[in-house]
Amino acid sequence: MKNFKKVLALLVAVLMIAASVSALAAPVDTTLSVNAVEGHKYYAFQLLKGDLNDAGDKLSNVVWGDDAAASITYGDKTVAPVAGEAVPEDFLTYLSGLASDSQETADTITAMVKGDGTEIPAGGLTVKTGYYVVKDAYVDPTADQETTLSTMMCEIVGPTTLTPKAGTTEHKKEVADINDSTEVALDLTDLKGIDSSKWDDSADYDFGDSVPFKLTTTIASDFAKYDNYYLAVNDNLLNGLKLNASSIVVYVDGVQATEGTGDGEYTVTATETTFKVEFTKLNGNTNAAAGKEVVVYYTATLDAATATIGETGNWNESFAEFSNNPNGDQQGKGHTPKDTAVVFTYKTDVDKINKERQPLVGAEFTLTKKLQNGGTVDVAVVKFTAEGVETTKVADGTSTSEGDATKFSFKGLDDGIYTLTETVTPDGYNTIDPVTFQIVATHNGEGHITDLDVKNEDGTAFTGNLEFTKSAPQGTLATSVINQSGSTLPSTGGIGTTIFYVAGGILVLAAVILLVTKRRMNADD
């Protein structure tokens, strides 16, 4: 592979990684470290070792190191290195003459060492002053194997840190988030046109919504070294989301790419929950270049049958495969680390009770969501008996009462503004006034719902006549609706019936007294 190679000093070639070497005087023991790239491992081989001068910038008395190969061929000569023995001067001259940035150099340096080397840990490796070959290996996340990407040689005369120079293909996954009660709906026919501020690593949506995703892959800086650069973007929706395969659209440096099998075109292989966008020869696309972005947009439906409510979330992931060896047959492939996005959804539970807080049958509720454009949409309801047995599922939330439901669960809710209406009231009870409230949620791509709250429509503290119990981890807002018995006529504010009973009693008593008095008067006559 022709990655980051450079002739270093008079003796050695630094291949595929640029070394930042401290020239400070140092003892014989020093350190070697690497600014590691995620998903890579680095190994050190001691080819030569030598004494450090007082100034700390030169090696003398150079001898073979412990990891030198048993046999090394250079030019028309072959030498059999023995650790600790002197190195032929013409071998050092040969090293200094190696061409940088060539496959011959990479192959030659690789053949000079033996064994597996010593892995360089994150904190650095303690080494003796000398000359070292360093191997950069990519760790395939999908298999238990490593692939050597490059080898290089560097002189170690003091604490040394190597920084990878060759560009690395990068990949990220994002989901667009919106509150459709307060914001203009996203245009799902133009996913590329969605404002950049809407894209993040987490979002919340209603059941049945089409959720937009964006996969961005940055082309490596060594792209021009390839005759055939392979790039594939792999996506896995994992759970709760169903792919809308027809929505997949691909852009290279902002220009829509063509689906097909020609050079620079891509193919799509998809299932209900996975897909792969594959360029077998990205070089054929005139918009592709080092550092440019390949962006895949698509939508997936939040599926009511499989989606998870609350903090468990509906996770999905993606990664890119790419060419990582521009030499030889160019068949080497690397994988970016997987990147994830998560979609959350919530629910509101309503318990119907009487003033004694006992389950009350015979009610029915409708939950309606307000949309920014002035429209509304009803939320499906799942009804349960007081014992928790599910009795029916209603598609539009407007069914008539079956008489046995006392619990009503509205599942799969986004943040937004909702109105709860009692559409059927138990016989002999008063209907509650409709209650409007706003679900307000905050969350992050680490899988946490950091806040779940109920507020007034204008965002102020909720002042409605219901009390909500909130559980962010469960994604639940629960409330109880109490119905009061109907009034006995006349209604409150009338003088009541007692006064009529009293007045009637007085009249009857007066009549009796009058009758008795009249009879006595007649008797006296």
C-alpha positions in Angstrom: 0.0 0.0 0.0 1.3 3.4 -0.9 0.3 5.1 2.3 2.2 7.9 4.1 5.9 7.2 3.2 8.9 9.5 3.6 12.6 9.2 3.6 13.8 10.0 7.1 17.3 11.3 7.9 20.1 9.8 5.8 19.4 6.2 6.6 15.7 5.3 6.6 12.4 5.9 4.9 9.4 6.9 7.0 6.5 5.1 5.2 2.8 6.0 5.4 2.9 7.8 8.7 4.5 11.2 9.4 6.6 11.1 12.5 6.8 13.9 14.9 10.1 13.3 16.6 11.4 15.1 19.6 15.1 15.9 19.2 15.7 16.3 22.9 18.5 14.3 24.5 17.2 11.2 26.1 18.4 8.2 27.9 18.7 4.8 26.2 15.2 4.0 27.4 12.6 6.2 25.7 9.0 6.1 24.5 7.2 5.5 21.2 3.5 6.4 20.9 0.9 6.9 18.2 -2.0 9.3 17.8 -4.2 6.3 17.0 -7.1 6.2 14.5 -10.2 4.5 15.9 -10.4 0.9 14.9 -6.6 0.6 14.2 -3.8 -1.1 16.1 -0.1 -0.4 15.9 2.8 -2.7 16.3 6.6 -1.9 16.8 9.5 -4.0 15.5 13.1 -3.2 16.5 15.2 -3.4 13.3 18.3 -1.7 14.6 19.5 -0.3 17.9 22.4 2.1 18.8 24.0 4.3 21.4 22.7 7.8 21.8 25.3 10.7 21.7 25.5 13.3 24.4 23.6 15.8 22.3 20.7 13.4 22.0 20.3 13.7 18.3 22.5 10.9 16.8 22.9 7.2 17.0 26.3 5.5 16.9 27.5 1.9 17.1 24.4 0.7 15.3 23.7 -3.0 15.6 20.9 -5.4 14.6 17.8 -5.2 16.7 15.8 -8.0 18.3 13.2 -8.1 15.6 15.4 -8.1 12.5 14.5 -10.9 10.0 16.6 -14.0 9.8 17.6 -13.1 6.3 17.5 -9.7 4.6 18.2 -9.2 0.9 19.2 -5.7 -0.2 20.4 -4.9 -3.7 22.4 -7.9 -4.9 23.4 -8.9 -1.3 21.9 -11.0 1.4 22.7 -10.7 5.1 21.8 -12.9 8.1 21.2 -10.5 11.0 22.1 -11.5 14.5 20.7 -9.4 17.3 23.5 -7.2 18.8 26.0 -7.7 15.9 27.3 -4.8 13.8 25.3 -3.7 10.7 27.1 -3.5 7.3 27.7 0.1 6.3 26.4 -0.5 2.8 23.1 -1.7 4.3 22.6 1.7 5.9 23.5 3.3 2.5 20.9 1.0 0.9 18.2 2.1 3.3 18.9 5.8 2.6 18.4 5.2 -1.1 15.0 3.6 -0.9 12.4 5.6 -2.9 9.6 7.1 -0.8 5.9 6.5 -1.7 6.4 3.2 -3.5 5.1 -0.3 -3.1 8.6 -1.6 -3.4 9.6 0.3 -0.3 6.6 -1.0 1.7 7.3 -4.6 0.7 11.0 -4.2 1.4 10.6 -2.7 4.8 8.0 -5.4 5.7 10.4 -8.2 4.8 13.1 -6.8 7.1 11.4 -7.8 10.3 10.0 -10.9 11.8 7.3 -12.0 14.3 4.2 -10.1 15.3 5.8 -7.1 16.8 4.9 -5.4 20.1 1.6 -3.6 20.2 1.9 0.1 21.0 -0.6 0.8 23.8 -2.6 4.0 24.2 -0.1 5.3 26.8 3.0 4.6 24.6 5.6 1.9 24.5 9.0 1.9 26.3 11.7 1.2 23.7 15.5 1.5 23.3 16.9 4.1 21.1 17.3 2.8 17.5 15.4 2.3 14.3 11.9 0.8 14.3 9.4 -0.5 11.8 5.9 0.3 12.8 2.9 -1.5 11.4 -0.6 0.0 11.1 -3.3 -2.7 11.2 -7.0 -2.2 10.7 -9.3 -4.2 13.0 -12.4 -5.5 11.1 -15.4 -5.0 13.4 -17.4 -7.6 11.5 -14.8 -10.4 11.8 -12.1 -11.5 14.2 -9.2 -10.4 11.9 -6.7 -7.6 11.3 -5.5 -6.3 8.0 -2.1 -4.6 7.6 -2.6 -1.2 6.0 1.0 0.1 6.0 4.5 -0.2 7.4 7.0 2.5 8.1 10.4 3.0 9.6 11.5 5.7 12.0 14.5 6.7 14.0 13.9 6.8 17.8 16.4 9.1 19.6 13.9 10.4 22.2 10.2 10.4 23.1 8.5 10.0 19.7 4.9 10.3 18.7 3.7 9.2 15.3 0.6 10.8 13.7 -1.3 9.0 10.9 -1.0 11.0 7.8 -3.1 9.2 5.2 -6.7 10.3 5.2 -9.3 8.1 6.8 -12.8 7.4 5.4 -15.3 8.8 7.9 -19.0 8.0 8.4 -21.9 9.3 10.5 -25.7 8.7 10.7 -28.3 11.4 11.6 -32.0 11.7 11.9 -34.1 14.8 11.3 -36.3 16.0 14.3 -39.3 18.3 14.2 -42.3 19.2 16.3 -45.2 19.1 13.8 -47.5 20.9 16.1 -45.4 24.1 16.1 -43.1 23.7 13.0 -43.7 23.5 9.3 -43.8 19.9 8.2 -40.6 18.5 6.6 -40.7 18.1 2.8 -40.1 14.4 2.5 -39.9 14.7 -1.3 -36.7 16.7 -1.0 -34.7 15.2 1.9 -31.6 17.0 0.8 -33.4 20.3 1.3 -34.1 19.7 5.0 -32.4 22.4 7.0 -29.1 21.4 8.5 -30.3 22.4 12.0 -32.9 19.6 12.0 -30.3 16.8 11.7 -29.1 15.2 14.9 -28.4 11.8 16.5 -31.8 11.5 18.2 -35.5 12.4 17.4 -39.0 11.6 18.5 -42.0 10.7 16.3 -45.5 9.4 16.3 -46.4 5.9 15.3 -46.9 5.7 11.6 -44.7 8.7 10.8 -42.1 8.6 8.0 -38.7 9.4 9.7 -35.9 10.9 7.6 -32.3 9.7 7.9 -29.1 11.0 6.5 -25.8 8.9 6.1 -22.7 10.9 5.4 -19.4 9.3 4.2 -16.3 11.4 3.7 -14.0 10.1 1.0 -10.4 9.4 2.1 -7.6 11.8 1.1 -5.7 9.1 -0.8 -8.6 8.6 -3.2 -6.6 9.7 -6.2 -4.2 6.8 -5.7 -6.9 4.3 -6.7 -7.9 3.0 -10.1 -11.0 1.4 -8.7 -12.3 2.8 -5.4 -15.0 0.8 -3.8 -17.5 2.4 -1.4 -20.5 0.8 0.2 -22.9 2.3 2.8 -24.6 -0.3 5.0 -27.7 0.5 7.1 -29.5 -1.6 9.7 -32.8 -0.3 11.2 -32.6 -2.9 14.0 -36.1 -2.5 15.6 -39.2 -0.5 15.4 -38.6 1.0 11.9 -39.5 -0.2 8.5 -37.5 0.9 5.4 -39.2 2.9 2.6 -36.9 1.5 0.0 -38.2 3.8 -2.8 -37.1 6.9 -0.8 -33.4 6.1 -1.0 -31.5 8.9 -2.9 -27.7 9.4 -3.1 -25.6 12.5 -3.7 -21.9 12.8 -4.4 -20.6 16.3 -3.4 -24.1 17.6 -3.5 -25.0 16.2 -7.0 -27.5 13.4 -7.3 -25.8 10.2 -8.4 -27.3 7.7 -10.8 -28.5 4.3 -9.8 -27.1 1.6 -12.2 -24.2 -0.7 -12.8 -21.9 1.7 -14.7 -18.7 3.4 -13.5 -19.6 6.0 -10.9 -23.1 4.6 -10.5 -24.5 2.8 -7.5 -26.7 -0.2 -6.8 -29.1 -0.8 -3.9 -29.8 -4.1 -2.1 -32.6 -3.8 0.4 -34.8 -5.7 2.8 -37.6 -4.4 5.1 -35.0 -3.3 7.7 -31.6 -3.2 5.9 -30.0 -1.9 2.8 -26.6 -1.4 1.1 -25.8 1.4 -1.4 -22.7 0.2 -3.3 -20.3 1.9 -5.7 -18.0 -0.6 -7.3 -16.0 2.2 -9.0 -16.6 5.5 -7.3 -13.7 6.9 -9.4 -16.1 7.0 -12.4 -18.3 9.7 -10.7 -16.9 13.1 -11.8 -18.0 14.6 -8.5 -16.0 12.2 -6.4 -12.8 13.4 -4.9 -10.7 13.3 -1.7 -12.5 14.9 1.2 -15.9 15.1 -0.7 -19.0 13.7 0.9 -21.2 10.8 -0.3 -24.6 11.3 1.3 -27.5 8.8 1.4 -31.0 10.0 2.4 -34.0 7.8 3.1 -37.1 7.5 5.2 -38.4 4.7 7.4 -41.8 4.3 9.1 -42.1 4.1 12.9 -44.0 0.8 13.1 -46.7 0.6 15.8 -46.5 -3.2 16.0 -42.7 -3.3 16.7 -41.6 0.1 18.0 -40.5 0.5 21.6 -41.9 3.3 23.8 -39.7 5.2 26.2 -35.9 5.4 26.8 -35.2 1.9 25.4 -35.7 3.7 22.1 -35.6 2.5 18.5 -32.0 2.2 17.6 -30.5 2.0 14.2 -26.9 1.9 12.9 -24.8 2.3 9.7 -21.2 2.0 8.6 -19.2 2.3 5.4 -16.9 -0.2 3.6 -14.2 1.3 1.5 -11.0 0.5 -0.4 -7.9 0.7 1.8 -5.0 -0.5 -0.3 -4.3 1.3 -3.6 -1.5 -1.1 -4.5 -1.6 -4.5 -6.2 -5.1 -5.7 -7.0 -6.7 -3.0 -4.8 -9.1 -5.5 -3.2 -8.4 -4.6 0.4 -11.4 -3.3 2.3 -11.8 -1.4 5.5 -14.8 -0.6 7.7 -15.6 2.6 9.5 -16.9 2.3 13.1 -20.6 1.9 13.3 -22.5 5.1 14.0 -26.0 5.1 15.5 -29.2 7.2 15.7 -32.2 6.7 17.9 -35.9 7.5 17.6 -38.1 7.9 20.7 -41.8 7.8 21.1 -44.1 8.2 24.1 -47.6 7.4 25.4 -50.4 9.0 27.5 -52.5 6.7 29.8 -55.9 7.7 31.1 -57.7 6.0 34.0 -61.5 6.7 34.3 -62.6 6.8 37.9 -65.5 8.1 40.1 -65.2 10.4 43.0 -64.4 7.4 45.3 -61.5 6.7 42.8 -63.1 3.4 41.7 -62.9 2.4 38.1 -65.8 3.8 36.1 -67.1 2.0 33.0 -69.0 3.5 30.1 -66.7 6.4 29.1 -64.8 6.9 25.8 -62.0 9.4 25.1 -60.5 10.9 21.9 -57.0 12.3 21.9 -56.4 14.7 19.0 -53.1 16.1 17.9 -52.9 19.7 16.6 -50.8 20.3 13.5 -48.9 23.4 12.6 -51.0 23.9 9.4 -54.2 24.2 11.4 -55.3 20.6 10.9 -55.7 17.9 13.5 -55.3 14.1 13.6 -56.8 11.6 16.0 -54.5 9.2 17.9 -55.3 5.5 18.1 -56.4 4.2 21.5 -55.9 0.9 23.2 -58.6 0.2 25.8 -58.3 -2.0 28.9 -60.6 -3.2 31.6 -60.0 -2.3 35.3 -58.1 -5.6 35.6 -55.8 -4.6 32.7 -57.2 -6.9 30.1 -57.1 -5.4 26.7 -60.5 -5.2 25.1 -60.1 -3.6 21.8 -57.9 -1.5 19.5 -59.3 1.4 17.6 -57.7 2.7 14.5 -58.9 6.3 14.7 -59.6 6.9 18.4 -63.3 7.7 17.9 -65.1 4.4 18.7 -68.2 4.2 20.8 -68.1 2.8 24.2 -68.3 -1.0 24.7 -69.1 -0.4 28.4 -66.3 -2.3 30.0 -63.2 -0.2 29.4 -61.9 1.9 32.3 -58.3 2.5 31.0 -57.3 4.2 27.8 -53.8 4.2 26.4 -52.7 6.5 23.6 -49.4 5.0 22.4 -46.7 6.3 20.0 -46.8 10.0 20.6 -44.3 12.7 19.4 -43.8 15.9 21.3 -46.6 18.3 20.4 -50.0 19.8 21.3 -52.8 17.4 22.2 -56.5 17.7 23.3 -58.2 15.0 25.4 -62.0 15.0 24.9 -64.5 12.8 26.6 -66.6 11.7 23.7 -68.9 9.3 25.6 -69.8 9.9 29.3 -71.1 7.2 31.7 -74.8 7.4 32.3 -75.7 9.8 35.2 -72.3 11.6 35.2 -71.1 14.9 34.0 -68.8 15.2 30.9 -65.5 16.8 31.6 -64.4 19.9 29.6 -61.8 19.1 26.8 -58.2 19.4 28.1 -55.4 20.8 25.9 -51.8 20.1 26.9 -48.4 20.0 25.3 -45.9 17.1 25.5 -42.4 18.6 25.8 -39.4 16.2 25.6 -35.6 16.4 25.4 -33.3 13.5 24.5 -29.9 12.7 23.2 -28.1 10.2 21.0 -26.7 8.4 24.1 -30.1 6.9 24.6 -31.5 9.1 27.3 -34.8 11.0 27.5 -33.4 13.7 29.7 -36.8 15.3 30.3 -40.5 14.5 29.6 -43.0 17.2 30.8 -46.6 18.5 30.3 -47.1 22.2 29.6 -49.7 24.6 28.4 -50.1 25.1 24.7 -48.0 28.3 24.9 -45.2 26.5 26.7 -45.9 27.8 30.2 -46.4 25.5 33.3 -49.5 23.3 32.9 -52.6 24.8 34.6 -55.2 22.4 33.3 -57.6 20.5 35.6 -55.8 17.2 35.2 -52.7 16.0 37.1 -50.1 14.0 35.1 -47.6 11.5 36.5 -44.4 11.7 34.3 -41.9 8.9 33.7 -39.1 9.8 31.3 -37.5 6.3 31.3 -40.9 4.7 30.5 -41.9 7.6 28.2 -45.2 7.8 29.9 -47.6 10.5 31.0 -50.4 9.1 33.1 -53.5 10.8 34.4 -56.9 10.0 36.1 -60.2 11.5 34.9 -62.8 11.8 37.7 -66.5 12.1 36.7 -68.9 13.7 39.1 -72.5 12.4 39.4 -75.2 14.4 37.7 -77.2 17.0 39.8 -80.8 16.5 41.3 -83.1 19.1 39.8 -83.4 22.0 40.2 -79.8 22.7 39.5 -77.4 24.5 41.8 -78.5 28.1 42.5 -82.3 27.2 42.7 -84.2 27.6 46.0 -84.6 23.8 46.2 -87.7 21.7 47.2 -87.5 22.0 50.9 -89.2 25.4 51.0 -92.1 24.0 49.0 -92.5 21.1 51.5 -92.5 23.5 54.4 -94.9 25.9 52.8 -97.2 23.1 51.9 -97.1 21.7 55.4 -98.1 25.1 56.8 -101.0 25.4 54.4 -102.3 22.0 55.2 -102.0 22.7 59.0 -103.8 26.0 58.5 -106.6 24.3 56.6 -107.1 21.7 59.4 -107.2 24.4 62.0 -109.7 26.4 60.0 -111.9 23.3 59.5 -111.9 22.4 63.2 -112.7 25.9 64.2 -115.6 26.1 61.7 -117.2 22.9 63.0 -117.0 24.1 66.7 -118.7 27.4 65.6 -121.4 25.4 63.9 -121.9 23.2 67.0 -122.3 26.3 69.2 -125.1 27.6 67.0 
